[in-house]
Each structure stands twice: as structure tokens, then as C-alpha cells.
Amino acid sequence: MQENSFDTIVIGAGAAGLMAAWELAQTGRKTAVIEAKDHVGGRAHTITDKNFELPVELGAEFVHGDLELTKLLLKKAGVEQYTVKGDIWQNEGDELDKQSDFIEDYSALNKKFKEIKEDITVAEFIEKHLQGKEFEEARFTLKNYVEGYYAADTHKVSTLALKEELNSSSDKQYRVEGGYAKLVEYLHRQCKERGVQFFLSNPVKEIKWKEDAVEVIAEQNSFISSKILVTVSVGVLQSEAIRFSPAIPEKMDTAKKLGFGPVIKTVLQFDEAFWKKKEFTQQKNLDKLSFIFSKTVIPTWWTCYPKNAAILTGWSGGPHAEEIKDLSNEEILQKALESLSEIFNVSVNLLQLKLKGWHIANWVTDPFSCGGYSCEVVNGKELKEVVRQPIDNTIFFAGEGLYDGPEIGTVEAALYSGRETAHRIIASS
Ligand SMILES: Cc1cc2nc3c(=O)[nH]c(=O)nc-3n(C[C@H](O)[C@H](O)[C@H](O)COP(=O)(O)OP(=O)(O)OC[C@H]3O[C@@H](n4cnc5c(N)ncnc54)[C@H](O)[C@@H]3O)c2cc1C
């Protein structure tokens, strides 16, 4: 076999690509991973910064429940998770109020969910089923949840998928000790030990293919293989940055209908946890602050609680990210400080003095992500199935956005999809 000739080429070294490459290499297949960026991990990207008290998660941060594959891999890697605890607060105007959960009074909302027989968007659901004063709170928290947590537009998201996710999701949330980088490093190590070859800083431009014969043209060089697995995000697929020859219009047109939400993350290190000082919180005790929701430009914030660190993370998802996506990082920082100034009783000038470090992760303008993560649109399951179907047992697709299960938009979804598709490739050879 020639130097740049492989049994299988995986495009993308995110969680899905790494998991798939590991599975493929375990069966003795000569496997390559071609990655556009200079590092592996994709949207699971932890960095260390000497100005920050803790590793900074620019992408994935939470483990949303006791997730089978994530838990298993962390255990194998000898990496601990710790439980996310603390209080949830809501800010409106000058008011700071404690919330009992991410979605208040879920049982009343669930009763309303049961009224729907056919799938509709969340915006239609709010319009048709949540009218009247008694649902004011439910309307606010549901919209916040979809735009924030789901990073999605209520006009696109499927109510039935949201209901399924809310009913199956665990109350438990964890963080990975040392950050998701620990999981990524473990997968990367496992791949390399099994002979997977990595080609970083090498964006793929074109895939020329016929049955069992693929030529991959990347920025630095070309490769050949009999099978190819594409794990780039749905956003990248939709951007058509990778050309297929011959073209695959059915896949591309269907991929364009999938939901993929914009996300911008703002991580700020301060000299002290000023939100624990009652002069900034209308005399309320925010010592255990975990999440705070507001109506400011950057509406959602969280601390590192239960870890003791003066770090705040701002979250802009869905329409909130659209609003600021074209601003420079400095301008987004300014919006972040203005938002915090509105939420807490503290001036922008003082916040500027207290700021010791900052990172803006604008995943929307990142050409190798083109957004944050997927959300399920109406009829999303059928659309994903169309994209997932291999072409002539030669071109395969995987990744978080094509996963069919309840853990939508997560690292678990990516790992699961990568593993499942690798098994499909193995079975087809
Ligand atoms: C801000 C943010 C917060 C998140 N928070 C959480 C969370 O708390 N918990 C959770 O479970 N999940 C979270 N997620 C989602 C999670 O990060 C993703 O679901 C998961 O990491 C996706 O993995 P993937 O392998 O499918 O895709 P990716 O990680 O996107 O991997 C695809 C890879 O393909 C590469 N690529 C793109 N184009 C090309 C090209 N032309 N040539 C070669 N390579 C290319 C990319 O650089 C990337 O490395 C978050 C995501 C974001 C953005």
C-alpha cells in the first residue's frame, strides 16, 4: 500500500471521528484521520491559560446525565467527573429571583405537551397551547431553554423531540475533572497506539469517488482509500465547503434541512467572585450561584460552582448568538460586561478593572464548525436517516448531528454515532 493510501479515511478529529478511527483501527484496518485544525477534539476543546484558575472549556463542558459511553470512556481513562450543583437564579430588571429548576413547573407544561398529537414547532406550541397569564412563566422558561440550552430557534425546533428529551433527561449534570480534553487525549492516545495516522492542519477540499475508490484532496496533499467517513458538523456539511465529485445532491439538500444552532461562549476570569458580595446582588445570597438567566444581550451565565473560582461563562445560543455573531471579540466582550452590569449592581468600569482574562469562542464564524450543535427540527429523525445512509457502501457520514437518540447535541451523541458508523463500515467490507 502506498504511503497516502488507506483502507478508511476519517474526515474530522472530533469525538465522532476519534471514536470511529479507534474502532476501525482495532480491526486492523489502515486508518487515517484528516483534520482541518491544528488540534484534535473539534467542539470538545479545553485550553489552559495562566490567567485562569481552571482549564477553560471553549466548547463542550457538561456531561448531561449518566451517559453510557462517556462514562465508560472516562472510567477507562481514569478521569473523574464531578456533580454540578448550586442555585439557579433569574434576573429581570432590578429583580433577582431564585428558580427551582431550569424549567419551572414542568408538570403543568408536560400536561400541555400531552395535548399535541402531531409534531409542531415550539413557537407554534407556545402560540396554541401556552396562552394566558397562568403560562407566562412557562412561556419565558421554555423559550429560554430552547434558545439557550438547545441553541435553537423556537420556530424550527420539534416539540415532540423536545418533549422526549425533557422527559428522558436526567437531573444530574457533571463536569469532567481537568476538562473534556482528558477524554479527547485518551481517545487520541488509543488511536495512535493502534496505528491511526493523523494529518492535522489539513482541511479537506474535495472528495472524488466511485464505489470502493476514493480520492481525498486536502489543502496539503491527497490521499486514497476504499471507504471514507465524513464526521464534519452539520453546519460544515450545509456550507458545502467540501466538494463531492460526482455531486451528491440528495444528501446535501437533506442536510440543509437539519437543525444546527449558533452558539457563542464567553469565559471571563475576575479577580474575585464579586457576585458573592451582597452589595452587587440586592442583598441576596448568591454564594451558591450556579446558573443565572436574564433578558440581557448575553442572557445566560454560569459559575464553576461547586468549584471555588472567580470565573463566569456567558452563553449566547440561537437568536441571541445570531444577534452578535458578526461583532469582533472585543465588541462581544463589551456586550458581556454590559450584560453583567445589568444583571448585577456593578458598573462596566469596575468589571473592566476586575477582569483578569477572557476568551470568546465564536463557533458560528468558525469555518470548521459553522455553528454550535444540532437541534431536532420537525421530521428531523427521517431527515437524519437519509443523510446517514451510506452511498454505495463507500461514503459514510457520522457525527453529533446525525445521531438518532435522546442525547441530541452532545459529546455522547458524537461518540455513539462514530462507533455505530465504524461498525457499519466494518460490516460492509
Ligand atoms: C459552545 C459549545 C458548547 C457545548 N456544550 C456541550 C456540553 O456541555 N455537553 C455536551 O455533551 N456537548 C456539548 N456541546 C456539543 C459537543 O461539543 C458536540 O456535540 C461534539 O463535540 C461534536 O463532535 P463531532 O465529532 O460530531 O463534531 P466536531 O467536534 O465538530 O468534529 C468535526 C471535526 O471536523 C473538522 N473539520 C471540519 N471541516 C473539515 C474539513 N474540511 N477537513 C477536515 N476536517 C474538518 C473540525 O475541525 C472538527 O475537528 C457543545 C458544543 C459547543 C460548540
The ligand as an SDF file (V2000), in Angstrom:
LIG
                    3D

 53 58  0  0  0  0  0  0  0  0999 V2000
  -20.0170   26.0200   22.7700 C   0  0  0  0  0  0  0  0  0  0  0  0
  -20.4230   24.5910   22.7950 C   0  0  0  0  0  0  0  0  0  0  0  0
  -20.8150   24.0210   24.0000 C   0  0  0  0  0  0  0  0  0  0  0  0
  -21.1710   22.6920   24.0590 C   0  0  0  0  0  0  0  0  0  0  0  0
  -21.5150   22.1590   25.2580 N   0  0  0  0  0  0  0  0  0  0  0  0
  -21.7130   20.8290   25.3720 C   0  0  0  0  0  0  0  0  0  0  0  0
  -21.8580   20.2350   26.6440 C   0  0  0  0  0  0  0  0  0  0  0  0
  -21.8340   20.9150   27.6740 O   0  0  0  0  0  0  0  0  0  0  0  0
  -22.0080   18.8900   26.7000 N   0  0  0  0  0  0  0  0  0  0  0  0
  -22.0240   18.1090   25.5850 C   0  0  0  0  0  0  0  0  0  0  0  0
  -22.1340   16.8850   25.6910 O   0  0  0  0  0  0  0  0  0  0  0  0
  -21.8890   18.6580   24.3530 N   0  0  0  0  0  0  0  0  0  0  0  0
  -21.7180   19.9960   24.2310 C   0  0  0  0  0  0  0  0  0  0  0  0
  -21.5200   20.5550   23.0080 N   0  0  0  0  0  0  0  0  0  0  0  0
  -21.6700   19.7150   21.8090 C   0  0  0  0  0  0  0  0  0  0  0  0
  -20.4380   18.8480   21.5750 C   0  0  0  0  0  0  0  0  0  0  0  0
  -19.2830   19.6360   21.6920 O   0  0  0  0  0  0  0  0  0  0  0  0
  -20.5310   18.2540   20.1910 C   0  0  0  0  0  0  0  0  0  0  0  0
  -21.7780   17.5730   20.0740 O   0  0  0  0  0  0  0  0  0  0  0  0
  -19.4390   17.2530   19.8770 C   0  0  0  0  0  0  0  0  0  0  0  0
  -18.1970   17.6690   20.3650 O   0  0  0  0  0  0  0  0  0  0  0  0
  -19.4060   17.0850   18.3590 C   0  0  0  0  0  0  0  0  0  0  0  0
  -18.4520   16.1370   17.9810 O   0  0  0  0  0  0  0  0  0  0  0  0
  -18.3480   15.7080   16.4440 P   0  0  0  0  0  0  0  0  0  0  0  0
  -17.1810   14.8070   16.3360 O   0  0  0  0  0  0  0  0  0  0  0  0
  -19.6530   15.2350   15.9510 O   0  0  0  0  0  0  0  0  0  0  0  0
  -18.0740   17.0630   15.6500 O   0  0  0  0  0  0  0  0  0  0  0  0
  -16.8170   18.0630   15.7330 P   0  0  0  0  0  0  0  0  0  0  0  0
  -16.3190   18.1050   17.1200 O   0  0  0  0  0  0  0  0  0  0  0  0
  -17.2550   19.3220   15.0990 O   0  0  0  0  0  0  0  0  0  0  0  0
  -15.7260   17.3350   14.8470 O   0  0  0  0  0  0  0  0  0  0  0  0
  -15.6300   17.5270   13.4540 C   0  0  0  0  0  0  0  0  0  0  0  0
  -14.1930   17.8400   13.1110 C   0  0  0  0  0  0  0  0  0  0  0  0
  -14.1200   18.0320   11.6980 O   0  0  0  0  0  0  0  0  0  0  0  0
  -13.1640   19.0450   11.4470 C   0  0  0  0  0  0  0  0  0  0  0  0
  -13.4010   19.5940   10.1010 N   0  0  0  0  0  0  0  0  0  0  0  0
  -14.3390   20.4660    9.6960 C   0  0  0  0  0  0  0  0  0  0  0  0
  -14.2090   20.7140    8.3770 N   0  0  0  0  0  0  0  0  0  0  0  0
  -13.1630   19.9730    7.9480 C   0  0  0  0  0  0  0  0  0  0  0  0
  -12.5180   19.8070    6.6870 C   0  0  0  0  0  0  0  0  0  0  0  0
  -12.9220   20.4610    5.5860 N   0  0  0  0  0  0  0  0  0  0  0  0
  -11.4540   18.9680    6.6070 N   0  0  0  0  0  0  0  0  0  0  0  0
  -11.0200   18.2960    7.7050 C   0  0  0  0  0  0  0  0  0  0  0  0
  -11.5790   18.4280    8.9230 N   0  0  0  0  0  0  0  0  0  0  0  0
  -12.6520   19.2510    9.0470 C   0  0  0  0  0  0  0  0  0  0  0  0
  -13.4080   20.0410   12.5600 C   0  0  0  0  0  0  0  0  0  0  0  0
  -12.3000   20.9050   12.7450 O   0  0  0  0  0  0  0  0  0  0  0  0
  -13.6550   19.1150   13.7580 C   0  0  0  0  0  0  0  0  0  0  0  0
  -12.4710   18.8350   14.4610 O   0  0  0  0  0  0  0  0  0  0  0  0
  -21.1500   21.8880   22.8950 C   0  0  0  0  0  0  0  0  0  0  0  0
  -20.7630   22.4510   21.6810 C   0  0  0  0  0  0  0  0  0  0  0  0
  -20.3920   23.7870   21.6280 C   0  0  0  0  0  0  0  0  0  0  0  0
  -19.9580   24.3750   20.3250 C   0  0  0  0  0  0  0  0  0  0  0  0
  1  2  1  0
  2  3  1  0
  2 52  2  0
  3  4  2  0
  4  5  1  0
  4 50  1  0
  5  6  2  0
  6  7  1  0
  6 13  1  0
  7  8  2  0
  7  9  1  0
  9 10  1  0
 10 11  2  0
 10 12  1  0
 12 13  2  0
 13 14  1  0
 14 15  1  0
 14 50  1  0
 15 16  1  0
 16 17  1  0
 16 18  1  0
 18 19  1  0
 18 20  1  0
 20 21  1  0
 20 22  1  0
 22 23  1  0
 23 24  1  0
 24 25  2  0
 24 26  1  0
 24 27  1  0
 27 28  1  0
 28 29  2  0
 28 30  1  0
 28 31  1  0
 31 32  1  0
 32 33  1  0
 33 34  1  0
 33 48  1  0
 34 35  1  0
 35 36  1  0
 35 46  1  0
 36 37  1  0
 36 45  1  0
 37 38  2  0
 38 39  1  0
 39 40  1  0
 39 45  2  0
 40 41  1  0
 40 42  2  0
 42 43  1  0
 43 44  2  0
 44 45  1  0
 46 47  1  0
 46 48  1  0
 48 49  1  0
 50 51  2  0
 51 52  1  0
 52 53  1  0
M  END
$$$$
